[in-house]
């Protein structure tokens, strides 16, 4: 069920695009910002759409591109469904029956885990994820980050470098007033 919800939101990101050349993305609803490569195009859902993250296009200039194009998807949500207390506890949800691997990457002040790559259609998928605790006691109010790279074999190394650069550029800023739109500068 959660997977269908994630797919619906990501489809909405691609269907109702706002294309910008960006250097910084701020999401006050989930308390983070991300430093982005200015050469990559970012697609977000314009207001009043949901504010769950963005898609970085790796080889396309159009946010209306199909799901078979190389891209990095950043999807953020509250931990309400799982109430996981550690990133490792998210591994079954994030990786299915695969074993999650802890990386050396720290993003938003938290260690990042990854799943084994898998093939989806014509693209390979690499999933990275982490759980960002907040000041709330209930783990359901903590924030879950899923960062998925979809790419082709010949570009995998270059695209994994872009993904890791993005992960290093995600910063926790805490919650501010809820907004009706993302901020991309």
DAKA-V238451 format. One record per residue. N is the residue number from 1. RES is the residue in three letters. SS is DSSP state (h for helix, s for strand, l for the rest). PSI is psi in degrees with one decimal (999 if undefined). OMEGA is omega as a letter, one per 40 degrees, with the letter a starting at -180 (none if undefined). Layout:
BEGIN
{{N | RES | SS | PSI | OMEGA} {N | RES | SS | PSI | OMEGA}}
END
This chain:
BEGIN
{{1 | UNK | l | -46.0 | a} {2 | UNK | h | -36.6 | i} {3 | UNK | h | -41.1 | i} {4 | UNK | h | -39.3 | i} {5 | UNK | h | -44.9 | i} {6 | UNK | h | -45.7 | i} {7 | UNK | h | -38.6 | i} {8 | UNK | h | -42.4 | i} {9 | UNK | h | -43.3 | i} {10 | UNK | h | -36.9 | i} {11 | UNK | h | -40.8 | i} {12 | UNK | h | -36.7 | i} {13 | UNK | h | -36.3 | a} {14 | UNK | h | -26.4 | a} {15 | UNK | h | -39.1 | a} {16 | UNK | l | 73.0 | a} {17 | UNK | s | 155.5 | i} {18 | UNK | s | 110.6 | a} {19 | UNK | s | 127.7 | i} {20 | UNK | s | 148.8 | i} {21 | UNK | s | 116.4 | a} {22 | UNK | l | 155.1 | i} {23 | UNK | l | -20.7 | a} {24 | UNK | s | 131.8 | i} {25 | UNK | s | 129.3 | i} {26 | UNK | s | 132.8 | i} {27 | UNK | s | 92.9 | a} {28 | UNK | l | -24.1 | a} {29 | UNK | l | -31.1 | i} {30 | UNK | l | 7.8 | i} {31 | UNK | l | 38.6 | i} {32 | UNK | s | 161.0 | i} {33 | UNK | s | 162.7 | a} {34 | UNK | s | 130.8 | i} {35 | UNK | s | 129.0 | a} {36 | UNK | l | 150.9 | i} {37 | UNK | l | 124.0 | a} {38 | UNK | l | -17.0 | a} {39 | UNK | l | -16.0 | a} {40 | UNK | l | 145.1 | i} {41 | UNK | s | 139.6 | i} {42 | UNK | s | 138.0 | i} {43 | UNK | s | 128.3 | i} {44 | UNK | s | 167.1 | i} {45 | UNK | s | 121.4 | i} {46 | UNK | l | 154.5 | i} {47 | UNK | l | 140.6 | e} {48 | UNK | l | 21.8 | i} {49 | UNK | l | 168.9 | a} {50 | UNK | l | 153.9 | a} {51 | UNK | l | 56.6 | a} {52 | UNK | l | 6.1 | i} {53 | UNK | s | -147.6 | a} {54 | UNK | s | 170.3 | i} {55 | UNK | s | 129.6 | i} {56 | UNK | s | 124.4 | i} {57 | UNK | s | 130.4 | a} {58 | UNK | l | -26.9 | a} {59 | UNK | l | 18.9 | a} {60 | UNK | l | 156.2 | i} {61 | UNK | l | 0.6 | a} {62 | UNK | l | 124.8 | i} {63 | UNK | l | -12.5 | i} {64 | UNK | l | 16.9 | a} {65 | UNK | l | 157.3 | a} {66 | UNK | l | 169.4 | a} {67 | UNK | l | 1.5 | i} {68 | UNK | l | 13.4 | i} {69 | UNK | l | 144.0 | i} {70 | UNK | l | 135.9 | a} {71 | UNK | s | 165.0 | i} {72 | UNK | s | 124.9 | i} {73 | UNK | s | 128.7 | i} {74 | UNK | s | 115.6 | a} {75 | UNK | s | 126.0 | a} {76 | UNK | s | 138.6 | i} {77 | UNK | s | 166.1 | i} {78 | UNK | s | 155.7 | a} {79 | UNK | l | 23.9 | a} {80 | UNK | l | -44.4 | a} {81 | UNK | l | -36.5 | a} {82 | UNK | l | -33.0 | a} {83 | UNK | l | 36.1 | i} {84 | UNK | l | 145.8 | i} {85 | UNK | l | -7.5 | i} {86 | UNK | l | 158.3 | i} {87 | UNK | l | -39.5 | a} {88 | UNK | h | -34.9 | i} {89 | UNK | h | -20.7 | i} {90 | UNK | h | -11.2 | a} {91 | UNK | h | -37.7 | i} {92 | UNK | h | -41.2 | i} {93 | UNK | h | -41.6 | a} {94 | UNK | h | -37.4 | a} {95 | UNK | h | -1.2 | a} {96 | UNK | l | -131.0 | a} {97 | UNK | l | -4.1 | i} {98 | UNK | l | 155.6 | i} {99 | UNK | l | 128.7 | i} {100 | UNK | l | 149.3 | a} {101 | UNK | s | 128.4 | i} {102 | UNK | s | 130.2 | i} {103 | UNK | s | 176.4 | i} {104 | UNK | s | -3.8 | a} {105 | UNK | s | 135.2 | i} {106 | UNK | s | 125.6 | a} {107 | UNK | s | 131.6 | a} {108 | UNK | l | 31.5 | i} {109 | UNK | l | 11.1 | a} {110 | UNK | s | 144.7 | i} {111 | UNK | s | 140.0 | a} {112 | UNK | s | 140.4 | i} {113 | UNK | s | 161.8 | i} {114 | UNK | s | 157.7 | i} {115 | UNK | l | 163.7 | i} {116 | UNK | l | 143.6 | i} {117 | UNK | l | 151.4 | i} {118 | UNK | s | 162.9 | a} {119 | UNK | s | 130.8 | i} {120 | UNK | s | 107.3 | a} {121 | UNK | l | -123.0 | a} {122 | UNK | l | 0.3 | a} {123 | UNK | s | 151.0 | i} {124 | UNK | s | 143.0 | i} {125 | UNK | s | 130.0 | i} {126 | UNK | s | 125.7 | i} {127 | UNK | s | 128.6 | i} {128 | UNK | s | 148.9 | a} {129 | UNK | s | 157.9 | i} {130 | UNK | s | 161.1 | i} {131 | UNK | s | 124.9 | a} {132 | UNK | s | 106.6 | i} {133 | UNK | l | 150.9 | i} {134 | UNK | l | -171.6 | i} {135 | UNK | l | -9.4 | a} {136 | UNK | l | 141.8 | i} {137 | UNK | l | -40.1 | a} {138 | UNK | l | 124.5 | a} {139 | UNK | h | -20.4 | i} {140 | UNK | h | -20.1 | i} {141 | UNK | h | 2.0 | i} {142 | UNK | l | 165.2 | a} {143 | UNK | s | 131.3 | i} {144 | UNK | s | 131.4 | i} {145 | UNK | s | 127.2 | i} {146 | UNK | s | 123.5 | i} {147 | UNK | s | 112.5 | a} {148 | UNK | s | 130.3 | i} {149 | UNK | s | 128.9 | i} {150 | UNK | s | 120.8 | a} {151 | UNK | s | 174.2 | i} {152 | UNK | l | 158.4 | a} {153 | UNK | h | -42.9 | a} {154 | UNK | h | -20.5 | a} {155 | UNK | h | 4.6 | a} {156 | UNK | h | -46.5 | a} {157 | UNK | h | -48.0 | i} {158 | UNK | h | -42.8 | a} {159 | UNK | h | -34.1 | i} {160 | UNK | h | -35.7 | i} {161 | UNK | h | -41.6 | i} {162 | UNK | h | -40.4 | i} {163 | UNK | h | -45.6 | a} {164 | UNK | h | -37.0 | i} {165 | UNK | h | -43.2 | i} {166 | UNK | h | -47.4 | a} {167 | UNK | h | -41.8 | i} {168 | UNK | h | -22.2 | a} {169 | UNK | l | 0.4 | i} {170 | UNK | s | 126.7 | a} {171 | UNK | s | 139.7 | i} {172 | UNK | s | 124.5 | i} {173 | UNK | l | -5.9 | a} {174 | UNK | l | 171.8 | a} {175 | UNK | l | 140.2 | i} {176 | UNK | l | -167.5 | i} {177 | UNK | l | 133.5 | i} {178 | UNK | l | 139.2 | a} {179 | UNK | l | 169.3 | i} {180 | UNK | l | -3.0 | a} {181 | UNK | l | 159.0 | i} {182 | UNK | l | 159.3 | i} {183 | UNK | s | 120.7 | i} {184 | UNK | s | 122.7 | a} {185 | UNK | l | 999 | none}}
END
